[in-house]
């Protein structure tokens, strides 16, 4: 009886109508308070809202009712990872405790279904800040299981983002493969544009970032911020129409007014610098110099949210068929024993 309401909730989550989805799920739980699927979907709505603490609590409730609920373990891993990411700069001890929980939950996912590429991808996501090589091994295991899934290559690229030049080549290769599989993948284009901006390749940065913002306007503000940090010799983004259409930025005055303002700022900076030099103040003091870090500001959750229940279930591939038993001289089967992995829980519908 609860299946239609669960199905409606899944559709509402996919449409990002999270409050309506929670209302549907509340109706299910009012009748079936021990429904693990409903609790897992509630956790998913809070994860999509970036309320990681509430999402974690809801996922744990689902697991109390069904300790082998794979989707709930995935949601728990990602919720705890979100808490780690949020607290890492303010409360390092608490952040590390959440990271431990995220890694434990992700390893449980892999143990429950080692043939699910999505489980290996989630493991890579939570391992990336702690053990980069282990994260790469995890995502590569997922790619081996499902080489046609673009999201796995995006995850590999994110793990490689902070590496050196050799990793930069692998980073671009992963994104190019994602685009071969999904030519309109906005996040892959955004990451290629971010890499070009970091390298000072203005033309490439502009090409990829404008296209990413065109496909997904949520990328517009971050793309605009990245392009501000790269010299623009052509001045192509001075066109207000281009800014409004692709980057969502406000239009400014004409070229003459911008030029006058720029000259005034330069004169002011020159006067201030001259005054500091005369007064003996060291203008090269790195401790007072503002720094800007180029890094992908987009989180795992938005604009690339966790797949909804029917979407992620496609990763749960069938277990390999065991070999046929061969007769032994004593007439008994010599088939190897079945590995002791619990059967993966398949989602409803």
C-alpha positions as CSV (number, residue, x, y, z in Angstrom):
1,X,0.0,0.0,0.0
2,X,2.9,2.3,0.6
3,X,4.5,1.6,-2.8
4,X,2.6,4.4,-4.7
5,X,3.6,7.0,-2.2
6,X,7.2,5.9,-2.2
7,X,7.2,6.1,-6.0
8,X,5.7,9.6,-5.8
9,X,8.4,10.6,-3.3
10,X,11.1,9.4,-5.6
11,X,9.8,11.5,-8.5
12,X,9.5,14.5,-6.3
13,X,13.1,14.1,-5.1
14,X,14.2,13.9,-8.7
15,X,12.3,17.2,-9.4
16,X,14.0,18.8,-6.3
17,X,10.6,19.3,-4.7
18,X,12.0,18.1,-1.4
19,X,9.4,19.4,1.0
20,X,6.6,17.7,-1.0
21,X,8.7,14.5,-1.0
22,X,9.0,14.6,2.8
23,X,5.3,15.1,3.1
24,X,4.7,11.9,1.1
25,X,7.2,10.0,3.1
26,X,5.7,11.3,6.4
27,X,2.4,9.7,5.3
28,X,4.2,6.4,4.7
29,X,5.9,6.5,8.0
30,X,2.7,7.4,9.9
31,X,1.4,4.0,8.8
32,X,4.6,2.0,8.7
33,X,7.1,3.6,11.1
34,X,9.6,0.7,10.5
35,X,9.7,1.2,6.7
36,X,13.5,1.3,6.0
37,X,12.9,2.4,2.4
38,X,10.9,5.5,3.5
39,X,13.6,6.4,6.1
40,X,16.3,6.1,3.5
41,X,14.4,8.4,1.1
42,X,13.9,10.9,3.9
43,X,17.7,10.8,4.4
44,X,18.1,11.5,0.7
45,X,16.0,14.6,0.8
46,X,18.1,16.0,3.6
47,X,21.3,15.1,1.8
48,X,20.0,17.0,-1.3
49,X,19.3,20.0,1.1
50,X,22.9,19.8,2.4
51,X,21.5,19.2,5.9
52,X,24.1,16.5,6.6
53,X,23.4,15.9,10.3
54,X,19.7,15.3,9.7
55,X,20.5,13.1,6.7
56,X,22.9,11.0,8.7
57,X,20.3,10.5,11.5
58,X,17.6,9.4,9.0
59,X,20.0,7.0,7.3
60,X,20.9,5.5,10.7
61,X,17.2,5.1,11.5
62,X,16.8,3.2,8.2
63,X,19.7,0.9,9.1
64,X,18.2,0.2,12.5
65,X,15.2,-1.3,10.7
66,X,17.3,-3.0,8.0
67,X,21.0,-3.3,8.7
68,X,21.8,-4.4,5.1
69,X,20.0,-1.6,3.4
70,X,22.6,-0.7,0.8
71,X,21.1,2.7,-0.2
72,X,21.0,3.8,3.5
73,X,24.7,2.9,3.9
74,X,25.5,5.0,0.8
75,X,23.5,7.9,2.2
76,X,25.2,7.5,5.6
77,X,28.7,7.6,4.0
78,X,27.9,10.7,2.0
79,X,26.2,12.5,4.9
80,X,29.1,11.9,7.2
81,X,31.5,13.0,4.5
82,X,29.5,16.2,4.2
83,X,29.9,16.8,7.9
84,X,33.6,16.2,7.7
85,X,33.9,18.7,4.8
86,X,31.9,21.3,6.7
87,X,33.8,21.0,10.0
88,X,37.3,20.5,8.7
89,X,38.3,24.1,9.0
90,X,36.5,24.8,12.4
91,X,36.6,21.6,14.5
92,X,39.3,19.3,13.2
93,X,38.7,16.6,15.9
94,X,35.0,16.4,15.2
95,X,35.6,16.4,11.4
96,X,38.0,13.5,11.6
97,X,35.4,11.5,13.6
98,X,32.9,12.1,10.9
99,X,35.4,11.1,8.3
100,X,36.0,7.8,10.1
101,X,32.3,7.1,10.0
102,X,32.1,8.0,6.3
103,X,34.9,5.6,5.5
104,X,33.5,2.8,7.6
105,X,30.1,3.2,5.9
106,X,31.6,3.3,2.4
107,X,33.6,0.1,3.1
108,X,30.4,-1.5,4.3
109,X,28.8,-0.6,1.0
110,X,31.6,-2.4,-0.9
111,X,31.3,-5.4,1.4
112,X,27.6,-5.6,0.9
113,X,27.9,-5.5,-2.9
114,X,31.5,-5.6,-4.3
115,X,30.1,-5.7,-7.9
116,X,28.4,-2.3,-7.6
117,X,30.4,0.4,-9.3
118,X,28.5,3.0,-7.4
119,X,29.8,1.6,-4.1
120,X,33.4,1.9,-5.2
121,X,32.7,5.4,-6.4
122,X,31.3,6.5,-3.0
123,X,34.3,4.9,-1.4
124,X,36.6,7.0,-3.6
125,X,34.7,10.2,-2.7
126,X,35.1,9.7,1.1
127,X,38.7,8.4,0.8
128,X,40.0,11.3,-1.4
129,X,40.8,13.7,1.5
130,X,42.5,11.0,3.5
131,X,44.3,8.5,1.1
132,X,44.5,9.7,-2.4
133,X,46.0,6.5,-3.8
134,X,43.4,4.4,-2.1
135,X,40.7,6.7,-3.6
136,X,42.1,6.3,-7.1
137,X,42.2,2.5,-6.6
138,X,38.6,2.5,-5.5
139,X,37.3,4.6,-8.5
140,X,39.4,2.6,-10.9
141,X,37.7,-0.6,-9.6
142,X,34.4,1.1,-10.3
143,X,35.5,2.0,-13.8
144,X,36.5,-1.6,-14.4
145,X,33.0,-2.7,-13.3
146,X,31.1,-0.1,-15.4
147,X,33.4,1.6,-18.0
148,X,30.5,3.4,-19.6
149,X,29.5,5.5,-16.6
150,X,30.6,9.2,-16.9
151,X,30.1,9.9,-13.2
152,X,33.0,7.6,-12.4
153,X,35.4,9.6,-14.6
154,X,34.2,12.8,-13.0
155,X,35.0,11.4,-9.6
156,X,38.4,10.3,-10.8
157,X,39.1,13.8,-12.1
158,X,38.1,15.3,-8.7
159,X,40.5,13.0,-6.9
160,X,43.3,14.1,-9.3
161,X,42.5,17.8,-9.0
162,X,45.2,18.8,-6.5
163,X,48.0,16.7,-8.2
164,X,51.1,17.7,-10.2
165,X,51.6,17.9,-13.9
166,X,51.4,14.2,-14.5
167,X,48.1,14.2,-12.6
168,X,46.9,17.1,-14.7
169,X,47.3,15.0,-17.8
170,X,45.3,12.2,-16.2
171,X,42.8,14.7,-14.9
172,X,42.1,16.0,-18.4
173,X,42.0,12.5,-19.8
174,X,39.3,11.5,-17.3
175,X,37.1,14.5,-18.2
176,X,37.6,14.0,-21.9
177,X,36.4,10.4,-21.5
178,X,33.4,11.6,-19.5
179,X,32.5,13.9,-22.4
180,X,32.9,11.1,-24.9
181,X,30.3,9.2,-23.0
182,X,28.1,12.2,-22.3
183,X,28.9,15.1,-24.7
184,X,26.7,17.6,-22.8
185,X,28.0,16.9,-19.3
186,X,28.2,20.4,-17.8
187,X,30.3,19.4,-14.8
188,X,33.0,17.9,-17.0
189,X,33.1,21.1,-19.0
190,X,33.2,23.2,-15.8
191,X,36.2,21.2,-14.5
192,X,38.1,21.5,-17.8
193,X,37.4,25.2,-17.7
194,X,38.6,25.4,-14.1
195,X,41.8,23.6,-15.0
196,X,42.4,25.9,-17.9
197,X,41.9,28.9,-15.6
198,X,44.3,27.5,-13.1
199,X,46.9,27.1,-15.9
200,X,46.2,30.7,-17.3
201,X,44.8,29.4,-20.6
202,X,42.2,32.1,-21.1
203,X,40.7,31.0,-24.4
204,X,40.2,27.4,-23.2
205,X,38.9,28.6,-19.8
206,X,36.4,30.9,-21.5
207,X,35.3,28.2,-24.0
208,X,34.6,25.5,-21.4
209,X,33.2,27.7,-18.7
210,X,30.8,29.6,-20.9
211,X,29.5,26.3,-22.3
212,X,29.1,24.8,-18.8
213,X,27.1,27.8,-17.7
214,X,25.0,27.7,-20.8
215,X,24.1,24.0,-20.1
216,X,23.6,24.5,-16.4
217,X,23.1,28.1,-15.1
218,X,24.1,26.9,-11.6
219,X,27.7,27.0,-12.8
220,X,27.5,30.7,-13.8
221,X,28.6,32.4,-10.6
222,X,31.6,30.1,-10.1
223,X,32.6,30.3,-13.7
224,X,32.4,34.1,-13.5
225,X,34.7,34.1,-10.4
226,X,37.2,31.8,-12.1
227,X,37.4,34.0,-15.2
228,X,38.0,37.1,-13.1
229,X,41.2,35.6,-12.1
230,X,42.6,35.0,-15.6
231,X,43.8,37.9,-17.8
232,X,41.5,38.7,-20.6
233,X,43.5,40.2,-23.5
234,X,40.7,40.1,-25.9
235,X,38.1,41.7,-23.6
236,X,35.4,39.3,-24.9
237,X,33.6,39.2,-21.6
238,X,33.1,43.0,-21.5
239,X,30.0,42.5,-23.6
240,X,27.2,42.8,-21.0
241,X,25.0,40.4,-23.1
242,X,27.6,37.6,-22.9
243,X,27.9,38.1,-19.1
244,X,24.1,38.0,-18.6
245,X,23.4,35.1,-20.9
246,X,26.2,32.7,-19.8
247,X,27.5,33.8,-16.5
248,X,24.6,35.5,-14.8
249,X,26.7,38.6,-14.0
250,X,25.3,42.1,-13.8
251,X,26.0,44.4,-16.8
252,X,28.4,47.3,-16.3
253,X,28.9,50.6,-18.0
254,X,30.5,51.0,-21.4
255,X,34.2,50.5,-22.3
256,X,34.9,54.2,-21.7
257,X,33.6,54.3,-18.2
258,X,35.4,51.0,-17.4
259,X,38.7,52.4,-18.8
260,X,38.4,55.6,-16.8
261,X,37.7,53.6,-13.6
262,X,40.7,51.4,-14.3
263,X,43.0,54.3,-14.8
264,X,41.8,55.9,-11.6
265,X,42.4,52.7,-9.6
266,X,45.9,52.4,-11.0
267,X,46.7,56.0,-10.1
268,X,45.4,55.5,-6.6
269,X,47.5,52.3,-6.2
270,X,50.6,54.0,-7.5
271,X,50.2,56.8,-5.0
272,X,49.6,54.4,-2.1
273,X,52.6,52.3,-3.1
274,X,54.8,55.3,-3.4
275,X,53.7,56.5,0.1
276,X,54.4,53.0,1.6
277,X,57.9,52.9,-0.1
278,X,58.8,56.3,1.3
279,X,57.6,55.4,4.8
280,X,59.8,52.2,4.7
281,X,56.9,49.7,4.8
282,X,57.8,46.5,3.0
283,X,55.2,46.0,0.3
284,X,56.3,42.5,-0.4
285,X,55.2,41.2,3.0
286,X,53.6,37.9,2.1
287,X,51.8,37.6,5.4
288,X,49.5,40.5,4.6
289,X,49.0,39.7,0.9
290,X,45.6,38.2,0.1
291,X,45.6,34.8,-1.6
292,X,43.2,33.2,-4.0
293,X,43.0,29.5,-4.4
294,X,41.6,28.1,-7.7
295,X,39.7,25.0,-6.9
296,X,36.4,23.6,-8.0
297,X,33.9,25.2,-5.6
298,X,31.1,22.8,-6.6
299,X,30.4,20.1,-4.0
300,X,29.6,16.5,-4.7
301,X,26.0,17.2,-3.8
302,X,25.2,20.1,-6.1
303,X,25.0,20.5,-9.0
304,X,25.8,16.8,-9.3
305,X,23.4,15.3,-6.7
306,X,23.3,11.7,-5.5
307,X,21.3,9.6,-8.1
308,X,17.8,8.9,-7.0
309,X,16.7,5.4,-6.0
310,X,15.9,4.0,-9.5
311,X,19.0,5.6,-11.0
312,X,21.6,4.3,-8.6
313,X,20.0,0.8,-8.7
314,X,21.4,0.3,-12.2
315,X,24.8,0.0,-10.7
316,X,23.8,-3.1,-8.7
317,X,24.9,-5.6,-11.3
318,X,24.1,-9.3,-11.0
319,X,26.5,-11.4,-9.1
320,X,28.8,-13.6,-11.3
321,X,27.3,-17.0,-12.0
322,X,29.3,-19.7,-10.1
323,X,30.9,-22.4,-12.3
324,X,29.1,-25.7,-12.8
325,X,30.3,-28.4,-10.5
326,X,32.6,-31.1,-11.9
327,X,32.1,-34.6,-10.8
328,X,34.9,-35.9,-8.5
329,X,36.1,-39.5,-8.5
330,X,34.0,-40.1,-5.3
331,X,30.9,-38.7,-7.1
332,X,30.7,-35.5,-5.0
333,X,30.6,-32.0,-6.4
334,X,33.8,-30.1,-6.5
335,X,32.2,-26.7,-7.0
336,X,33.9,-24.0,-5.0
337,X,32.0,-22.6,-2.1
338,X,29.9,-19.5,-2.7
339,X,31.6,-16.3,-1.3
340,X,30.1,-15.2,2.0
341,X,28.6,-11.9,0.8
342,X,25.1,-11.1,1.8
343,X,22.7,-10.6,-1.1
344,X,22.3,-7.0,-2.1
345,X,19.0,-5.4,-1.2
346,X,17.3,-4.4,-4.4
347,X,15.3,-1.2,-4.3
348,X,11.5,-1.4,-4.8
349,X,10.0,-0.8,-8.2
